[in-house]
Amino acid sequence: MPLSEHSLVLLNQIASIDCKGTLDSEQDEMIKDTFKKILSSGNIYKIDEIEKWLETISTNPVVTERILNVAHYQKAKHDAKNPLKMAHDDDSCGCGGDC
């Protein structure tokens, strides 16, 4: 599933972040808030989708690394708070996938 239009709008707001060496606290909060907003609005993402999006924009490697770190962290935190996922019944194949 590709990134939703809403997610892309939010991500494009952080695409313009530029830094010289390290991010300041305001820039870091902007990245964190972006991923919180994406997940709290009911949209989900896969990390590889974020990586693909990052390939389409030109960002500083420091910014890219921080965006990926926050994306991983916020997704893991969101998944931990939302344990209700598709449960497999006894008829599933047992592979752990979405069969």
Secondary structure, DSSP 8 states (H G I E B T S, - for coil): ----HHHHHHHHHHTT---SSS--HHHHHHHHHHHHHHHHTT----HHHHHHHHHHS---HHHHHHHHHHHHHHHHHHHHH--------TTS-SSSS--
